[in-house]
Each structure stands twice: as structure tokens, then as C-alpha cells.
Amino acid sequence: MARGGSRYLWILKMSILFLALGIVLFMFRSVSLYSEFSIYKVPLLQPSVAAGMLKLLPEKHVKSLFTHDGIWLFPKNQCKCEAWKLQQSYYFENAYGQTELPAVKMRRQAEFEHFQRREGLPRPPPLLAQANLPFGYPIHGVEVMPLHTIPIPGLQFEGPDAPIYKVTLKASLGTLNTLADTPDTVVQGRGQKELTILTSSRTVLNFILQHVTYTSTEYQHPRVDVVSLESNSSVAKFPVTIRFPVMPKLYDPGPERKLRNLVSIATKTFLRPHKLKTMLRSIREYYPDLTVIVADDSKEPLEINDSHVEYYTMPYGKGWFAGRNLAISQVTTKYVLWVDDDFLFNDKTKIEVLVDVLEKTELDVVGGSVLGNMFQFKLFLEHSKNGDCLHRRTGSFGPLDGFPNCVVTSGVVNFFLAHTERLQRVGFDPRLQRVAHSEFFIDGLGSLLVGSCSDVIIGHQPHSSVADPELAALEKTYHRYRANTNDKVQFKLALHYFKNHLQCTT
């Protein structure tokens, strides 16, 4: 019995020993496994930003991020011009007296609003894709000026729940950042082309995404960057347009907004002094104080006794379009009315009607009628690898909203009112010296919106021969220059082929 008890005690001791050894081995293995997993999860076990402590970077920090040559290039409600280093600052409104400044500001604002309407400004807000699995992001409308910074609107994560969220943004022409004040373990790659967000909180992730910024880093204009937004296997892409806005060129119409401060008349003349003087007399009958700008490439200059006529001479026979360029280059009013030197103003030549059309629409040019001839034509363009195809058809595209006597078209007769700045921007090709008209509207296709109104009519001087032998000799020379020879036609065809990249026209 004593021997059996001794054996039982030995077995009990050995069992306790093995149990203790097993516990020690288990604890060691647990510590080893914890250490092994922690190697892979070090960033994930870092304390993440608490959702209740969400905050943005201090303004001073933000300014330091997006300042270029002393200028904070970040969206703001207002800007100011501060002297920097040796640069002086100037405030342009100081050029006006305090008594006249309020009225000037009102006129300036009215003209700016008209400019904005015509340019489609302000741009519509970015088009956002509603949060879908897994992203919300802007589809269209994100724009930034070169070297400037903008917040990217509409970024949102609505994917499935996960223990750790990882979202990566990539850009190619700029850098990415966030205004969210977070540790570097949560946001990696600030100010780089690739920005990565790692967090266990969906709320923190969306807070960071809502404050992501894009900075244009190169002075190039215009370009489009494609920014990608990635999480696991999901990828979304959206465009960021890099370009400057259109710089306004406004014309002050004066406090009383009189027609003479809105419109100048321009014409080109050649070897027809009697026609020009007759036309000028007809203008003065209806518009005694409008400025008329004359470009003349005749042999002998004219003497014109009219304080409201600006008369510019050119080398002999310099050409039709060169003269038009000279004339419109001297216009200082918002609108310019183009007329031929043999037109006649009458009681139906209502410039005010054409002004009203341009003031209330987005048209750049509006033509009238020359004794019933409106010379309306439409232009259609087809793209092709070897050059485009241009098709010309008579007529219009349809009525102009709000003006029952007007239509929208591509080209009009040589009697039209135009926004001076747009006319100057397209210009008249000086290589076209003799016979040219529709070539201007071809050059302006895509940048000029043209209309035509039948209720504004100008007359035309008769084509009868003159009795004065000197004037008759001038007219004979004029018609010789004006003749549309085969060589001139071939020159224009070659010009369209090369300059406009056209292969054909109908």
C-alpha cells in the first residue's frame, strides 16, 4: 500500500511539472506571435486622430505651404497688394478723385458684369459625382491658375467598413496636400505628387479628403492634369484644368453713357475721295459727334476739316485688310461700326439698335442690311487628318432670342457693329490686299459669335460714272486694283490651305 502511494505521488509531481512547462511554452509563443504581427502592423497600431479632435492647420502654416515669390496663391475672398522687397504697390482707384470714384465704380461693375455674361462667367461650380462605392469626387470644373493652390471639392469615401482605410491620391502636373492637421503616420507625402492616407477612422478619412489641396507647380498654360483616387482595387480619376482666366478689357462709357463714348465708326478708303467725303457728310447728318477713323492708302492724302475724324495715311496700295487693321487699332470705344467708304447713312441706319443687341446678348458681331442685302452665310467645319473641310451655305442658324428681326449666322455684310476687343483679337490678314471679306469670318470661326439684323439699314452710293476727269481716272485705277484675278484667287486658296489648315471648301 505504501509502495502504491509512492508511485501515485511520483505521477502527480510529473503531471504538475509538465503542466507548468506547457504554460511557460504557451506564454513564450504568444509573446513571439505578438511580436511577429506587430512587425507588420506598426503603423496601424499607432494611435489615430480621434474623430472629436478634427482640426485644420493654422493659417500661418497654410500660408507657408502655398506662398510663391511672396504671394499667397490660395483661394481667398479678397486680395491686397503689399509692397514686397524693393517692389512698390499701386492701387489703381487712387487715380480717380474721391468725388468721381463712386460713379466710376458703378460703371466699371456694369461693364464687368456684361463681360462676365459674354464669357460665361463665373464658371459653373464643379460637377461632383455623388458618393458611390467607394468614392465621391469632382467630375468636371476644377480649375487652378499656374502656381496657385485650390482645395479639391467633393472628395469622399463611402466604401465598405474596414479595420484600416488606405486611400492614395496621385497627380502628375502638381502636388497634393491637406489642410487637415494630422500626424505624418496618418497622412504621408504632403507636398508631393502622391498623397497616402492611413487611418482606422472613416470620419477622420473623410475630414482629410474634404480638405485635400492641389498645387500647380509649373508655369504652363493651359494644361489638364488627371488626378487619381485609389483604394484597394478601386480607382477614380478626375481632371484639373490649369489655366489663367480671361483678362477683362473694359471700356468706360462715361457717366452719361452717350453713344459717342460707346461707338466709333471705322472705314478704309482707296482712290475714292469723293465717295469718302459723301459718306462722311451722311454720317454727320445723323451722328454729328461720333468719332470716325479713316485709313487711306491712296497716293495723295486728303484734307478733312472735321474734328471728329481721325485720318491715317498708309503707303500707296498697301491693301484692304492692312487698312482695316490700322483703322480698328485706333479704336478706343467698346464698339466699332465698320462701313465701306461708299455707303450712305439714312434714317434707318440706327446704330443704337445694334448697340442694344450687343449689350443684351453674347454676340461679338452683329451685321445690318445694305439696301436689303444682308449677305448672311453659315460656315460648317469637318475635321480630317490631311486638313479640314470648310462648307459655306447661305442663310442663318435660327432666330436670335429676344430680337425678332435678328438671326444667328457665321458671316455678314460689310456693315456691322462689333466688340472692339474681339475684332482686334481676330484681326485682318494684311496679306489679303485687294478682294477679301469672308476670309475674316473664316479666321474668326470658333471665336466670334455673329448675328444679323434686317431692321438696321444703310444705303449705298450709285455706281454711275463721274464727270470730273481726275476722279474718273482715280476710279479707273481703283477698279483695276479691285479686279479679282486668277492669281489672287489662287493665292487665297493657298493661304487657306496653309494658314487655316484647310484641305477644301464648298
C-alpha positions in Angstrom: 0.0 0.0 0.0 2.9 2.3 0.9 4.5 1.3 -2.4 1.4 2.2 -4.5 1.0 5.5 -2.7 4.6 6.4 -3.5 4.0 5.6 -7.2 0.9 7.8 -7.3 2.8 10.7 -5.7 5.5 10.5 -8.4 2.9 10.6 -11.2 1.3 13.6 -9.7 4.6 15.5 -9.4 5.4 14.8 -13.0 2.0 15.9 -14.2 2.4 19.2 -12.4 5.9 19.6 -13.9 4.7 19.1 -17.5 1.7 21.4 -16.9 4.0 24.2 -15.7 6.3 23.6 -18.7 3.4 23.8 -21.1 2.1 27.1 -19.6 5.6 28.6 -19.9 5.9 27.5 -23.6 2.4 28.8 -24.4 3.2 32.2 -22.9 6.5 32.4 -24.8 4.8 31.5 -28.1 2.1 34.1 -27.5 4.7 36.8 -26.9 6.5 35.7 -30.1 3.4 35.8 -32.2 2.5 39.2 -30.9 6.0 40.4 -31.8 5.7 38.9 -35.2 2.4 40.6 -36.1 3.5 43.9 -34.6 6.3 44.0 -37.2 3.6 44.2 -40.0 1.2 46.4 -38.1 3.3 49.1 -36.5 1.7 52.0 -38.5 -1.8 50.6 -37.9 -1.4 50.3 -34.1 -0.3 53.9 -33.8 -2.9 56.0 -32.1 -5.1 57.6 -34.8 -6.6 61.0 -34.7 -9.7 61.0 -32.6 -12.8 62.0 -34.6 -13.7 64.5 -31.9 -10.3 66.3 -32.3 -10.5 67.1 -36.0 -8.9 70.4 -36.8 -7.2 72.3 -39.7 -3.7 73.5 -40.0 -3.1 77.0 -38.6 -3.4 79.8 -41.2 0.3 80.7 -40.7 1.2 77.2 -41.6 -1.1 77.2 -44.7 0.4 80.4 -45.9 3.9 78.9 -45.7 2.8 76.0 -47.8 1.3 77.9 -50.7 3.3 81.1 -51.0 5.2 81.9 -54.2 7.5 84.9 -54.5 5.9 86.5 -51.5 2.3 86.0 -52.8 -0.1 83.6 -51.1 -1.6 81.8 -54.1 -4.6 80.2 -52.4 -8.3 81.0 -52.8 -9.4 83.9 -50.7 -12.4 86.2 -50.5 -10.2 89.2 -51.1 -6.6 90.1 -52.1 -4.4 93.0 -51.4 -1.2 94.4 -52.9 1.5 94.8 -50.3 5.0 96.1 -51.1 7.5 93.2 -51.3 11.2 93.6 -51.1 12.0 96.5 -53.4 8.7 96.3 -55.3 6.2 99.2 -54.9 2.5 98.7 -54.7 -0.1 100.8 -56.5 -3.8 101.0 -56.0 -5.5 102.0 -59.3 -8.6 103.6 -57.9 -6.3 106.3 -56.4 -6.1 107.6 -60.0 -9.6 108.9 -59.5 -10.8 111.8 -57.4 -13.0 110.8 -54.4 -16.0 112.6 -55.8 -16.0 110.8 -59.2 -14.9 107.4 -57.8 -18.4 106.0 -56.8 -19.8 106.7 -60.3 -16.7 105.1 -61.9 -17.1 102.0 -59.8 -20.8 101.6 -60.8 -19.9 101.9 -64.5 -17.0 99.6 -64.1 -19.2 97.0 -62.3 -21.8 97.2 -65.0 -19.3 96.7 -67.8 -17.6 93.8 -65.9 -21.0 92.1 -65.5 -21.6 92.4 -69.2 -18.1 91.0 -69.8 -18.9 88.1 -67.5 -22.1 87.3 -69.2 -20.4 87.1 -72.6 -17.6 85.0 -71.3 -19.9 82.6 -69.4 -18.5 83.8 -66.0 -18.4 82.9 -63.3 -17.8 79.3 -64.3 -20.4 76.8 -63.0 -19.4 75.1 -59.8 -17.5 71.8 -60.2 -19.8 68.8 -61.2 -19.5 66.3 -58.4 -20.0 62.6 -58.5 -22.2 61.6 -55.6 -20.6 59.2 -53.2 -20.8 55.7 -54.7 -18.8 52.6 -53.8 -16.3 53.7 -52.8 -15.7 57.4 -53.8 -17.3 60.8 -54.3 -15.2 63.1 -56.4 -15.4 66.1 -58.9 -16.2 65.1 -62.5 -15.7 68.5 -64.1 -15.0 72.1 -63.3 -11.9 72.0 -61.1 -9.6 74.8 -62.3 -6.4 76.3 -60.9 -4.2 79.1 -62.1 -0.5 78.2 -62.8 1.5 78.1 -59.5 -1.8 78.5 -57.5 -3.4 76.2 -54.9 -7.0 75.2 -54.7 -9.0 72.8 -52.4 -10.4 69.9 -54.3 -14.2 69.8 -53.8 -16.3 66.7 -53.3 -13.8 64.1 -52.2 -15.5 61.5 -50.1 -15.1 57.8 -49.2 -18.2 55.7 -48.9 -16.7 52.2 -49.3 -17.2 49.2 -47.0 -16.1 49.2 -43.4 -12.5 48.1 -42.8 -10.2 47.9 -39.8 -7.8 50.2 -41.6 -8.6 52.6 -44.5 -5.9 53.3 -47.1 -6.6 55.9 -49.8 -3.9 57.2 -52.2 -4.2 60.3 -54.5 -1.8 60.8 -57.4 -1.1 63.8 -59.7 1.3 64.4 -62.5 1.5 68.2 -63.1 1.1 69.4 -59.5 1.4 68.4 -55.9 -1.1 67.3 -53.2 -1.6 68.2 -49.6 -4.4 68.5 -47.0 -5.3 71.3 -44.6 -6.2 68.7 -42.0 -3.8 68.8 -39.0 -2.8 65.2 -38.7 0.3 63.2 -37.8 2.7 62.1 -40.6 1.8 58.5 -39.9 -1.8 59.3 -41.0 -1.0 61.5 -44.0 2.1 60.6 -45.9 3.5 62.5 -48.9 2.4 66.1 -48.2 3.5 68.4 -50.9 4.4 65.5 -53.3 2.7 64.1 -56.4 1.4 61.1 -54.3 -0.5 61.5 -51.1 -1.5 58.5 -48.9 -4.0 58.5 -46.1 -3.9 55.6 -43.5 -6.4 55.7 -40.6 -8.8 53.4 -38.8 -11.5 56.1 -38.6 -13.8 56.7 -41.5 -14.7 60.1 -40.0 -11.0 61.1 -40.0 -10.5 59.8 -43.5 -13.4 61.9 -44.9 -12.3 65.0 -42.9 -8.8 64.7 -44.5 -10.3 64.1 -48.0 -12.6 67.2 -47.6 -9.6 69.4 -47.2 -7.2 68.0 -49.8 -5.5 70.6 -51.9 -3.9 70.7 -55.4 -1.0 73.0 -56.2 0.1 73.7 -59.7 3.9 73.5 -59.7 4.9 74.6 -63.2 4.2 77.8 -65.1 2.4 76.3 -68.1 -0.8 77.4 -69.7 -3.2 75.8 -70.4 -2.8 72.1 -69.4 -5.1 69.4 -67.9 -3.8 67.2 -65.1 -5.6 63.9 -64.3 -5.7 63.1 -60.6 -6.4 59.6 -59.5 -8.0 58.4 -56.3 -7.3 54.8 -55.3 -8.4 52.4 -52.5 -7.6 48.7 -52.8 -8.7 47.8 -56.4 -11.0 50.8 -56.9 -9.7 53.8 -58.9 -11.4 57.0 -59.8 -9.9 59.8 -62.0 -10.9 63.4 -62.5 -9.4 66.4 -64.4 -7.8 69.5 -63.0 -7.6 72.3 -65.6 -4.6 74.6 -65.3 -5.1 78.0 -66.9 -5.4 81.7 -66.4 -8.8 83.3 -66.6 -9.5 85.7 -69.4 -8.3 89.1 -68.5 -11.1 91.7 -68.9 -10.6 94.6 -71.3 -13.3 97.0 -70.3 -14.2 100.4 -71.9 -15.6 103.2 -69.7 -18.8 104.5 -71.4 -18.7 107.7 -69.3 -21.2 108.9 -66.7 -23.9 109.7 -69.2 -23.3 106.6 -71.4 -23.6 108.6 -74.6 -23.3 106.9 -77.9 -20.1 108.8 -78.8 -18.5 107.1 -75.8 -19.6 103.7 -76.8 -19.2 103.6 -80.6 -16.6 104.7 -83.1 -17.0 104.3 -86.9 -14.1 102.9 -89.0 -13.6 102.7 -92.7 -10.8 102.1 -95.2 -10.6 104.1 -98.4 -8.5 103.9 -101.6 -8.6 106.3 -104.6 -12.2 107.4 -103.9 -12.0 110.8 -102.1 -15.4 111.9 -103.4 -17.1 108.7 -102.2 -15.5 109.0 -98.7 -16.5 112.7 -98.4 -20.1 111.9 -99.4 -20.2 109.1 -96.8 -18.8 111.4 -94.1 -21.4 114.0 -94.8 -24.2 111.4 -94.4 -22.8 110.4 -91.1 -22.8 113.9 -89.8 -26.4 114.3 -90.7 -27.4 111.7 -88.2 -24.4 111.4 -85.8 -22.6 114.7 -85.6 -20.2 113.9 -82.8 -19.2 110.2 -83.4 -15.6 109.6 -84.0 -14.8 108.3 -87.5 -11.4 106.6 -88.1 -10.2 106.5 -91.7 -7.3 104.5 -93.1 -6.2 105.7 -96.5 -3.6 104.1 -98.8 -4.2 106.5 -101.7 -1.4 108.4 -103.5 -2.4 111.8 -102.2 -3.7 112.4 -98.7 -7.0 114.2 -98.2 -7.7 117.3 -96.2 -10.7 116.7 -94.0 -12.0 119.5 -91.9 -13.8 117.5 -89.2 -12.6 117.5 -85.6 -14.2 114.1 -85.0 -12.4 112.4 -87.9 -9.1 110.7 -87.3 -7.4 110.3 -90.6 -4.4 107.9 -91.1 -2.3 107.6 -94.3 -0.6 104.5 -95.4 2.0 103.5 -98.1 0.4 103.6 -101.6 -1.7 100.5 -102.3 -0.8 98.8 -99.0 -4.0 96.9 -99.1 -7.6 96.4 -98.0 -7.1 94.3 -94.9 -3.9 96.1 -93.8 -6.0 99.3 -93.8 -8.8 97.6 -91.7 -6.2 96.6 -89.2 -4.8 100.1 -89.0 -8.3 101.6 -88.5 -9.5 99.2 -85.8 -6.2 99.5 -84.0 -7.0 103.1 -83.2 -10.5 102.5 -81.8 -10.8 103.4 -78.0 -14.5 102.7 -77.6 -16.3 99.5 -76.6 -17.8 99.0 -80.0 -16.7 99.8 -83.6 -19.1 100.1 -86.6 -17.5 99.0 -89.8 -18.7 100.7 -93.0 -17.4 100.9 -96.6 -16.3 104.3 -97.9 -19.2 104.4 -100.5 -22.1 103.8 -98.0 -24.8 106.3 -97.2 -26.3 106.8 -93.7 -30.1 107.3 -93.7 -32.9 107.5 -91.2 -32.9 103.6 -90.9 -29.2 103.5 -90.0 -29.9 103.1 -86.3 -26.6 102.4 -84.6 -28.4 102.4 -81.3 -30.4 99.3 -82.3 -27.2 97.3 -83.0 -25.7 98.5 -79.7 -28.8 97.2 -77.8 -28.3 93.8 -79.5 -24.7 93.5 -78.4 -25.4 94.8 -74.9 -28.1 92.3 -74.3 -26.7 89.2 -76.0 -23.5 87.2 -76.2 -22.9 88.2 -79.8 -19.5 89.6 -80.8 -20.5 90.9 -84.2 -23.9 92.0 -85.5 -24.5 93.0 -89.1 -27.2 95.1 -90.7 -28.5 95.4 -94.2 -27.1 97.3 -97.2 -30.2 98.2 -99.2 -31.8 94.8 -98.3 -28.6 92.8 -98.8 -27.5 91.1 -95.5 -25.1 88.7 -97.1 -25.7 86.1 -94.4 -23.7 82.9 -94.7 -23.1 79.8 -92.4 -19.8 78.0 -92.0 -19.5 74.3 -91.2 -16.2 72.6 -90.4 -15.3 68.9 -90.8 -12.1 67.6 -89.3 -9.7 65.4 -91.3 -6.2 64.2 -90.9 -4.9 65.9 -94.0 -6.7 69.2 -93.3 -10.3 70.3 -92.5 -13.2 70.7 -94.9 -15.0 74.1 -94.8 -18.5 74.3 -96.1 -20.3 77.6 -96.7 -24.0 77.9 -97.0 -26.3 81.0 -97.4 -28.7 81.9 -94.6 -28.7 81.6 -90.8 -28.9 79.1 -88.0 -32.1 80.5 -86.5 -33.6 83.5 -84.7 -31.7 85.5 -82.0 -33.6 85.2 -78.7 -35.3 88.5 -77.8 -34.8 90.2 -81.1 -37.4 89.2 -83.7 -35.6 90.9 -86.6 -32.3 89.3 -85.9 -30.7 85.8 -86.6 -27.5 83.9 -85.7 -25.2 83.2 -88.5 -21.4 82.9 -89.3 -20.8 85.9 -91.6 -22.5 89.1 -92.6 -22.3 92.0 -95.0 -19.6 94.7 -94.7 -21.8 96.8 -92.4 -21.5 95.5 -88.9 -21.1 96.6 -85.3 -18.5 94.6 -83.2 -16.9 94.4 -79.8 -13.7 96.2 -80.4 -11.6 93.8 -78.4 -12.9 90.7 -80.2 -12.4 92.4 -83.6 -8.8 93.2 -82.7 -8.2 89.7 -81.4 -9.1 88.1 -84.7 -7.7 90.8 -86.9 -7.5 91.2 -90.6 -4.8 89.3 -92.5 -2.7 92.0 -94.3 -1.7 89.5 -97.0 -5.2 89.9 -98.4 -4.6 93.2 -100.2 -7.4 93.6 -102.7 -10.5 91.4 -102.6 -11.4 89.9 -99.3 -14.3 89.7 -96.9 -15.5 86.2 -95.8 -11.8 85.4 -95.0 -12.2 87.5 -91.8 -15.1 85.4 -90.7 -13.3 82.2 -91.5 -10.4 83.3 -89.3 -12.9 84.1 -86.6 -14.8 80.8 -86.8 -14.9 79.3 -83.3 -14.1 82.6 -81.6 -16.7 85.0 -83.0 -20.4 84.7 -82.4 -22.1 86.5 -85.3 -25.6 87.8 -85.8 -27.5 89.8 -88.4 -30.5 92.2 -88.1 -32.7 93.2 -91.0 -34.2 96.3 -89.5 -30.9 98.4 -89.4 -30.3 99.5 -93.0 -27.6 101.6 -94.6 -27.6 103.0 -98.2 -25.1 102.7 -101.0 -23.9 105.4 -103.3 -24.7 104.9 -107.0 -22.2 103.2 -109.3 -22.7 105.8 -112.0 -19.5 107.3 -113.6 -18.3 110.7 -112.6 -17.9 113.7 -114.9 -14.7 115.0 -113.4 -11.8 113.6 -115.4 -9.4 113.4 -112.5 -11.9 111.5 -110.4 -12.7 109.3 -113.3 -9.0 108.4 -113.7 -8.9 107.5 -110.0 -11.9 105.3 -110.3 -10.4 103.5 -113.3 -7.2 102.8 -111.3 -9.3 101.7 -108.3 -11.3 99.1 -110.4 -8.0 97.8 -111.9 -6.7 97.1 -108.3 -10.0 95.7 -107.2 -10.3 93.2 -110.1 -10.3 89.6 -108.7 -7.7 87.9 -111.0 -7.0 84.2 -111.1 -3.6 84.8 -109.4 -5.4 86.4 -106.5 -7.9 83.6 -106.2 -5.0 81.0 -106.2 -3.2 83.0 -103.6 -6.2 82.9 -101.3 -6.7 79.2 -101.8 -3.0 78.6 -100.9 -3.4 80.8 -97.8 -6.4 78.9 -96.5 -4.6 75.6 -97.1 -1.6 76.6 -95.0 -2.8 79.2 -92.5 -6.2 77.6 -91.7 -5.1 74.0 -92.2 -7.9 73.5 -94.7 -7.9 71.0 -97.5 -11.1 72.1 -99.3 -14.2 74.3 -99.3 -17.6 74.1 -100.7 
